[in-house]
Amino acid sequence: MSKKNGIDAFSRRAFLRSAATFGAVAVAGAASAQDALNEIINSPRRGSWDDQYDAKASRTATAVVSNTPVFGTETIAHVQQAIFDYQNIVSQGGWPLVQTSAKLELGVTDPSVQQLRQRLMVSGDLPRSAGVSSSFDSYVEGAVKRFQARHGLPADGVIGEYTLKAINVDANTRLGQLQTNLVRLQSMSGDLGRRYVMVNIPAAYIEAVENGRVALRHTAIVGKIDRQSPILNSKIYEVILNPYWTAPRSIIQKDIMPLMRKDPTYLARNSIRLFDGSGGEVSPETVDWNAEKAPNLMFRQDPGKINAMSSTKINFHNEHQVYMHDTPQQGLFNKLMRFESSGCVRVQNVRDLSTWLLKETPGWSRQQIEATIKTGVNTPITLAEEVPVYFTYISAWSAKDGVVQFRDDIYQRDGATELALQTPYGVEQSPGSVDQDALPQ
């Protein structure tokens, strides 16, 4: 962990150095920025920015999708190329701000669309052959969708609040973000394993990688800014179907005790049973819920659909007491801002991931997994071979055809406040336990 912290500290220093250097270049080049844009607008040939970066200016979001992993063998070279391209952009004055109070979408005509077109041309999302006008046409819509896909935003083709903020992050800041993340990527180079799982915290998604290709990609919910998911390298050793959930002492004291005072049926409604030190079950009616201290009992929730971890828990060795798990609150995966847990990682379509993890463990086909879940019986399964898992913090990368991806710096580790666009969401006032997000509601 200390090594990773050192890497983050180095990354911030590298970013600040690069920002200072290229900040001076940006100031010097500001006067020529409009000249460069005029060249794009007026010249029959291409401007001095080539469109080989950012996926050759494809207008569709589908061009952003790739089965190349973030930790692929080509990623570092792609990021180095992106850094070179963004240095070129910065040296020529960057891209224009899009200043508008209007909602820009297909069919709208507004002077700010000219700025938007120029901005998307410079970053390679819009072909220069589309021209510069005030009309938000299908070419612009396609370019916006592609930009949104590269930034982890819903690709609806509309310039809303979050898309506008992302568009107006200046090129120098994006360059610094790439340089910071290059250091992080270099620290993860080498043999990561024939099969491994990568949790990218800023992107709130998971890659299951096999033989150098992404076999599965899952949407995830990760830790909020004041209860962060940790950076770690470990190995997955166990999948538990129909897991029990055992409440930590802090949750019993701070949450369950007050809930029982308000609603004595809370435990029964949530299938939580009490056990003493010898394993004997204790009736909730015998407990003084108004006592200052919680009873010295185990609070254990039975397996089932309302279980805080639902069908599955994925265990790996770590000192943080975090794990990956299913959730009964599936609607949370549809949210744009998925930084809501208290450290653990919730996995959408977790049964697909479990099947992949267990495919080399004899006797555990998808059919057997589903049949076991239906029984409701707690079933721990030890993997025949442990699978490496990496919790990482990569907020900028390029893994395919020069497509440059950026994500919000949710934990404020990249050294620039402009990158932490959505930090107010998911912030909770009380620190609590890393298992707070599992408290049955």
Stockholm file with secondary structure:
# STOCKHOLM 1.0

chainA/1-441         MSKKNGIDAFSRRAFLRSAATFGAVAVAGAASAQDALNEIINSPRRGSWDDQYDAKASRTATAVVSNTPVFGTETIAHVQQAIFDYQNIVSQGGWPLVQTSAKLELGVTDPSVQQLRQRLMVSGDLPRSAGVSSSFDSYVEGAVKRFQARHGLPADGVIGEYTLKAINVDANTRLGQLQTNLVRLQSMSGDLGRRYVMVNIPAAYIEAVENGRVALRHTAIVGKIDRQSPILNSKIYEVILNPYWTAPRSIIQKDIMPLMRKDPTYLARNSIRLFDGSGGEVSPETVDWNAEKAPNLMFRQDPGKINAMSSTKINFHNEHQVYMHDTPQQGLFNKLMRFESSGCVRVQNVRDLSTWLLKETPGWSRQQIEATIKTGVNTPITLAEEVPVYFTYISAWSAKDGVVQFRDDIYQRDGATELALQTPYGVEQSPGSVDQDALPQ
#=GR chainA/1-441 SS CHHHHHHHHHHHHHHHHHHHHHHHHHHHHHHHHHHHHHHHHHCSSCCSSCSCSTGGGCCSGGGGCCSSCTTCTTHHHHHHHHHHHHHHHHHTTCCCCCCCSSCBCTTCBCTHHHHHHHHHHHTTSSCGGGCCCSBCCHHHHHHHHHHHHHTTSCCCSCBCHHHHHHHTSCHHHHHHHHHHHHHHHHHTCSCCCSEEEEEETTTTEEEEEETTEEEEEEEEEEECTTSCCCCEEEEEEEEEESCCEECCHHHIIIIIHHHHHHCTTHHHHTTEEEECTTSCEECGGGSCTTSSSCCSCEEEECSSTTSTTTTEEEEECCTTCCCEECCSCGGGGGCSCCEEESSSEEETTHHHHHHHHHTTSTTCCHHHHHHHHHHTCCEEEEEEEEEEEEEECCCEEEEETTEEEECCCTTSCSSCGGGCTTTTTTCCSSCCCTTGGGSCC
#=GC SS_cons         CHHHHHHHHHHHHHHHHHHHHHHHHHHHHHHHHHHHHHHHHHCSSCCSSCSCSTGGGCCSGGGGCCSSCTTCTTHHHHHHHHHHHHHHHHHTTCCCCCCCSSCBCTTCBCTHHHHHHHHHHHTTSSCGGGCCCSBCCHHHHHHHHHHHHHTTSCCCSCBCHHHHHHHTSCHHHHHHHHHHHHHHHHHTCSCCCSEEEEEETTTTEEEEEETTEEEEEEEEEEECTTSCCCCEEEEEEEEEESCCEECCHHHIIIIIHHHHHHCTTHHHHTTEEEECTTSCEECGGGSCTTSSSCCSCEEEECSSTTSTTTTEEEEECCTTCCCEECCSCGGGGGCSCCEEESSSEEETTHHHHHHHHHTTSTTCCHHHHHHHHHHTCCEEEEEEEEEEEEEECCCEEEEETTEEEECCCTTSCSSCGGGCTTTTTTCCSSCCCTTGGGSCC
//
